[in-house]
Amino acid sequence: MANSGQELREDAQKAAARFGTPLYMIHLSRLKSDYERFCSAFRAHWKNTEVSYSVKTNYLPAIVHAMHAMGAKIEIVSHMELHLALKTGIPGKDIIFNGPCKMDEALEHAVRNEVAVINADSTDELQRIGLAGKKRGKKVTAGLRIATPETWQKFGVPIQHAAAAIQQAAASPYIDIRGIHAHIGANVNPAIYATVLEKILDLLHALHGQGIALEFIDMGGGYPVPGLGRWGNPFKNLMVSILAVNFQKLKMGKIAKAISRFQNYDAEFKPPPAIETYGEAMGQTLRQKTKEYGLPPPKLILEPGRYVVSGAVSLLTRVLEIKEHEKKWVMVDAGTNLAGSAETQAHHVANVSSESPGTENVILAGPLCHGGDILSNSADIAPVSPGDIILIQDVGAYNISQSRQFITPRAGAVMVRENGEMEEVRRRENFDDVLILDSPFFDKRAGA
Ligand SMILES: Cc1ncc(COP(=O)(O)O)c(C=O)c1O
């Protein structure tokens, strides 16, 4: 169940009074309801769907732990994330290891911990996965990330070269090649998922004809949420999506692809299509193509990040001072080192210290000494005074994991359990935490 506005306001006041600001506040009930909605949206159309939480989106251990406890697998993209996941208590069998440039040390660490699958980003990496298996005397379960014209180009093997790479891997005594991985990008529209999925099913069909049966298709993340990234005009998006899906159904893939390119980022912040639209587009493609090709139905793996974690986290910040400079500037104690700037994120902001029904339009700016430290250029909030607590909603994705110590230390975090209990899950950084890596310098001086 999502939290009501009133509950959020009360929790924000309580948490700020108890733990101070700036502070991230995570609502477990919202994390659960968004995760469950995501799972149902896909499983309604393709039963054999596995959901793996994308750790890079928010790797607060308390969130990674909660996602796993809800039944999600855990998707990592670096050696540091592998360490974090294992330390959080996630068993290797529930970890999917993705990402570019995995060093041998990371591959060996993953093999030692028997991770569920390592998805290779290149043919070179496939070979090194084989070497890591050989060193351990075992077959490593692997997949191959592919690239198509629709996906980010930095990652994976071009799909036209994938069959040869998979044949080579299938011949290795140390690789058990099981599937294909793709991650298209961020805020992707449903028709593009269908297009890429269709290409992957064509590849599975070709491999099947060569006696290689792959078991899974991992379609990565990228399912949009309001406010994060720029999503286009909803009417235009809807029309484009309907047209593209229908051309796809008529087997006019080229036209569908050309049309779907019109639906992507736009300059405005608008609500994205419902997640159920994505489940339907992928389920329909899977059913249609597996039937047409007589393929054994593959497992569909999804790696949502922003969709499941964005709405569950808010940032609480205190008003430090107010300035009039053409407009009203509300200066708060959280800056763009803790949440995205007004240029990249459309924050939903409220003054939880005021019961006034009226609003004023203000600029919300942080305490950092640089001109771009603006959280909102146009926030309509209840009249503000110094000391008030401002709630910035939907900051769960790519804010905590990308937060940085620029001039000020980073914020702590509190988790609000379903019974309303508040648990501090990360303490606020202090000045000495910031300087801890400089211990060689300080220790030498102290000893001199
Ligand atoms: C491989 C992979 N999977 C999943 C994700 C999560 O993406 P999102 O937060 O857009 O759902 C990412 C993010 O870029 C990614 O690179």
The ligand as a Tripos MOL2 file, in Angstrom:
@<TRIPOS>MOLECULE
LIG
   16    16     1     0     0
SMALL
NO_CHARGES

@<TRIPOS>ATOM
      1 C1         22.3060   -3.4910  -17.0230 C.3       1 LIG1
      2 C2         21.3300   -2.6230  -16.3230 C.ar      1 LIG1
      3 N1         20.2360   -3.1810  -15.7860 N.ar      1 LIG1
      4 C3         19.3150   -2.4400  -15.1180 C.ar      1 LIG1
      5 C4         19.4510   -1.0700  -15.0020 C.ar      1 LIG1
      6 C5         18.3890   -0.2840  -14.2750 C.3       1 LIG1
      7 O1         17.8170    0.6770  -15.0870 O.3       1 LIG1
      8 P1         16.5530    1.5580  -14.6170 P.3       1 LIG1
      9 O2         16.8950    2.1610  -13.2990 O.co2     1 LIG1
     10 O3         16.4030    2.5670  -15.6750 O.co2     1 LIG1
     11 O4         15.3980    0.6160  -14.5080 O.co2     1 LIG1
     12 C6         20.5740   -0.4540  -15.5760 C.ar      1 LIG1
     13 C7         20.7450    1.0030  -15.4910 C.2       1 LIG1
     14 O5         21.3140    1.6590  -16.3330 O.2       1 LIG1
     15 C8         21.5430   -1.2440  -16.2530 C.ar      1 LIG1
     16 O6         22.6310   -0.7000  -16.7960 O.3       1 LIG1
@<TRIPOS>BOND
     1     1     2 1
     2     2     3 ar
     3     2    15 ar
     4     3     4 ar
     5     4     5 ar
     6     5     6 1
     7     5    12 ar
     8     6     7 1
     9     7     8 1
    10     8     9 2
    11     8    10 1
    12     8    11 1
    13    12    13 1
    14    12    15 ar
    15    13    14 2
    16    15    16 1
@<TRIPOS>SUBSTRUCTURE
     1 LIG1         1 GROUP 0 **** ****
